[in-house]
């Protein structure tokens, strides 16, 4: 499925100029149809969202890890 620049910006929750800048930098692949419209293949973002989900899980694990007791506190006289 192909998206327009505006639909892609909404899908990624970013601004339209940011998407246009990513296209110009070559970070997002885009096609130009015969009418001059820019089309972006939606599935190229699949791995991006998978990596975001893995990162969120990692952050949750780190934040939910219990804080170990400080051993020096028990040794005070």
C-alpha atoms as one frame of an Amber mdcrd trajectory, in Angstrom:
protein
   0.000   0.000   0.000   1.265   3.453  -0.882   0.779   6.637   1.123   1.028
  10.301   0.237   3.444  12.567   2.098   0.617  13.875   4.277  -0.647  10.377
   5.107   2.894   9.271   5.902   3.383  12.216   8.264   0.169  11.286  10.047
   1.127   7.585  10.142   4.535   8.386  11.682   3.166  11.187  13.914   5.581
  13.763  12.492   5.220  16.943  10.437   4.934  17.058   6.646   8.140  19.128
   6.209  10.034  16.547   8.285   8.856  13.726   5.984   9.804  15.795   2.933
  13.251  16.386   4.431  13.708  12.645   5.057  12.790  11.944   1.428  15.343
  14.490   0.208  18.008  12.945   2.460  17.203   9.495   1.074  16.138   8.088
   4.435  12.626   7.393   3.126  12.194   5.814  -0.296   9.573   7.483  -2.453
   8.135   7.105  -5.945   6.823   9.806  -8.236   3.804   8.848 -10.340   2.928
  10.267 -13.759   0.874  13.071 -12.175   3.880  14.236 -10.141   2.518  13.002
  -6.813   4.961  11.517  -4.328   4.049   8.021  -3.111   5.682   6.237  -0.198
   5.529   2.483   0.370   3.992   1.880   3.797   5.717  -1.438   4.591   9.172
   0.154   4.655   8.293   1.392   8.168   7.496  -2.093   9.492  10.959  -2.684
  10.949  10.964   0.845  12.394   7.855   0.097  14.445   9.195  -3.335  15.452
  12.382  -1.714  16.750  10.362   0.895  18.637   8.364  -1.851  20.325  11.550
  -3.689  21.352  12.984  -0.456  22.735   9.806   0.225  24.732   9.968  -3.252
  26.252  13.627  -2.745  27.178  12.850   0.590  28.824   9.961  -0.980  30.746
  12.250  -3.766  31.994  14.864  -1.277  33.164  12.311   0.949  34.876  10.584
  -1.977  36.614  13.805  -3.540  37.887  13.900  -3.373  41.687  16.578  -1.228
  43.283  18.997  -3.398  45.276  19.591  -2.619  48.923  22.706  -0.631  49.649
  25.103  -2.833  51.629  26.976   0.101  53.142  23.938   1.305  55.086  23.943
  -1.786  57.332  27.644  -1.410  58.245  27.317   1.976  59.959  28.178   2.132
  63.620
